[in-house]
Amino acid sequence: MNNQNVQHVKITTADPSAIGLFGLAMVTFVASSQKLGLTEGLAFILPWAIFLGGFAQLFASIQDAKHNNTFGSTAFGAFGLFWLGVGASWLIQLGVFGEQLAADADSRQLGIAFTGYLIFSLFMTIGAMETHKVLFAIFVLIDFLFIGLSLSSFGIMHEATHMLAAVSEMLIALLSFYGSAAAVLNGHFGREFLPVGKPFGVFKK
């Protein structure tokens, strides 16, 4: 009988949450500026939606999958695809794919999509309780963002719910910048340079 030596190769990858949170921070920062009336139009939001909101978070999702991190991979993947979907919707609205498609757009369908993401965000908020408090706060704000987006898309108290979405999105951006900085600097210095808060410890054994 031949003895076979089996070697296991472990591939170590960096924590992708820093680039994922930075992507989220940038796209929400730019998009909220338009909702708050600080800027106008969608043209210069689109590149950030595609590359930072979409591709950066999808990259983080793939890297988190290598860490066997189902929560992080799902969160970054779902929100990366969300921003690609939103970007494509804006292209339709702007008539890039033709006047017929733009004329056929029904904002209530976006409201349905936002409601679906609200459902997703709510159960991910429960999961975020066992990550750290900064990420949990980001998810709570995402919940309010999707409440605002859903209601405003259906024309329910449009001005108030639009403002709810705008303020929530700006706060998401600011907290995500902080979370990204913490992920980079805490790992870089090998200590808690920027505190993010311990998990709540409610659900895990």
LUMMAR-462834 format. One line per field, with one value per residue (C-alpha): residue number from 1; residue in one letter; x, y, z. Coordinates in steps of 0.05 Angstrom, whole numbers, plus 5000, padded with zeros to 4 digits. Each point is the difference from the previous one (the first is absolute). Layout:
N
k <- c(NUM ...) .
r <- c(a ...) .
px <- c(X ...) .
py <- c(Y ...) .
pz <- c(Z ...) .
This chain:
205
k <- c(1 2 3 4 5 6 7 8 9 10 11 12 13 14 15 16 17 18 19 20 21 22 23 24 25 26 27 28 29 30 31 32 33 34 35 36 37 38 39 40 41 42 43 44 45 46 47 48 49 50 51 52 53 54 55 56 57 58 59 60 61 62 63 64 65 66 67 68 69 70 71 72 73 74 75 76 77 78 79 80 81 82 83 84 85 86 87 88 89 90 91 92 93 94 95 96 97 98 99 100 101 102 103 104 105 106 107 108 109 110 111 112 113 114 115 116 117 118 119 120 121 122 123 124 125 126 127 128 129 130 131 132 133 134 135 136 137 138 139 140 141 142 143 144 145 146 147 148 149 150 151 152 153 154 155 156 157 158 159 160 161 162 163 164 165 166 167 168 169 170 171 172 173 174 175 176 177 178 179 180 181 182 183 184 185 186 187 188 189 190 191 192 193 194 195 196 197 198 199 200 201 202 203 204 205) .
r <- c(m n n q n v q h v k i t t a d p s a i g l f g l a m v t f v a s s q k l g l t e g l a f i l p w a i f l g g f a q l f a s i q d a k h n n t f g s t a f g a f g l f w l g v g a s w l i q l g v f g e q l a a d a d s r q l g i a f t g y l i f s l f m t i g a m e t h k v l f a i f v l i d f l f i g l s l s s f g i m h e a t h m l a a v s e m l i a l l s f y g s a a a v l n g h f g r e f l p v g k p f g v f k k) .
px <- c(5000 5028 5000 4974 5018 4942 5016 4948 5012 4968 4991 4997 4963 4993 4936 4957 4952 5043 4992 4927 4982 5038 4961 4935 5023 5018 4936 4954 5039 4992 4928 4977 5027 4949 4943 5016 5001 5074 5012 4956 4991 5021 5056 5058 4968 5000 5076 5002 4938 5032 5073 4997 4929 5002 5069 5035 4947 4998 5075 4992 4946 5045 5057 4954 4978 5073 4998 4939 4962 4929 4973 5052 4999 4924 4996 5053 4975 4927 5015 5051 4947 4949 5042 5011 4925 4987 5052 4966 4932 5029 5027 4930 4969 5050 4981 5067 4963 4949 4939 4952 5032 5005 4926 4982 5035 4954 5031 4955 5041 5061 4958 4988 5075 5016 4949 5035 5066 4968 4980 5072 5029 4956 5024 5072 4993 4987 5064 5039 4987 5054 5052 5013 4959 5023 4977 4935 4987 5014 4948 4948 5011 4994 4933 4976 5029 4958 4938 5008 5016 4941 4948 5024 4999 4927 4986 4984 5017 5051 5038 5006 5020 5048 5034 5002 5037 5047 5020 5007 5044 5047 5007 5014 5056 5032 4996 5026 5061 5013 4991 5047 5052 4994 5009 5063 5033 4982 5031 5058 5020 4981 4957 4933 5019 4928 4948 4942 4964 4994 4944 4936 5009 4925 4992 5066 5013) .
py <- c(5000 5068 5055 5064 5067 5048 5073 5053 5069 5058 5064 5061 5061 5069 5024 5026 5040 5063 5005 4976 5053 5053 4983 5005 5066 5032 4982 5020 5065 5021 4975 5033 5067 4997 4980 5056 5051 5015 4976 4986 4945 4927 5004 5004 4953 4943 4986 4996 4956 4952 4999 5014 4979 4940 4974 5018 4965 4939 4994 5003 4947 4952 5011 4990 4934 4978 5015 4955 5061 4988 5064 5047 4966 5004 5071 5028 4958 5019 5075 4998 4971 5050 5058 4969 4991 5072 5024 4961 5029 5071 4985 4978 5062 5045 4968 4966 4937 5038 5044 4942 4966 5066 5015 4930 5010 4994 5026 4954 4941 5033 5006 4924 4989 5047 4963 4935 5029 5027 4928 4978 5057 4986 4928 5021 5052 4943 4967 5065 4999 4946 5038 5068 5060 5045 4950 4989 5075 5002 4945 5037 5061 4956 4977 5072 5014 4945 5021 5070 4975 4951 5050 5057 4955 4984 5074 4993 5066 5010 5061 4972 4930 5027 5041 4939 4962 5059 5010 4925 4993 5057 4969 4932 5033 5032 4937 4958 5046 4989 4925 4997 5041 4955 4937 5028 5034 4948 4945 5043 5019 4933 5032 5035 5068 5017 4966 4965 4971 4927 4954 5001 4927 4987 4944 4962 4943) .
pz <- c(5000 4980 5051 4971 5030 4996 5003 5017 4971 5037 4960 5044 4974 5029 5034 4942 5043 4994 4924 5004 5051 4962 4937 5039 5031 4934 4962 5057 5011 4928 4992 5065 4976 4943 5046 5048 4943 5007 4928 4940 4949 4995 4948 5049 5051 4949 4999 5076 5001 4951 5022 5075 5018 4952 4984 5065 5042 4953 5007 5076 4996 4961 5049 5060 4970 5003 5074 5005 5025 4976 5032 4970 4932 4996 5025 4952 4942 5008 5007 4943 4955 5027 4976 4932 4995 5022 4949 4945 5021 4996 4930 4979 5032 4963 4933 4987 4977 4959 5010 4999 5060 5038 4988 5025 5068 5061 5064 5040 4976 5032 5062 4998 4992 5058 5043 4984 5021 5063 5018 4986 5040 5060 5009 4985 5056 5048 4976 5006 5075 5004 4958 5033 5019 4943 4949 5038 4999 4925 4989 5043 4956 4938 5027 5004 4931 4969 5039 4971 4930 5000 5024 4956 4939 5015 5009 5074 5037 4945 5027 5071 4979 4947 5054 5046 4945 4987 5072 5013 4938 5021 5070 4968 4960 5061 5043 4942 4992 5075 4994 4941 5036 5061 4957 4969 5060 5053 4957 4979 5071 5030 5053 5009 4972 4984 5045 4965 5061 5020 4975 5040 5018 5000 4949 4995 5048) .
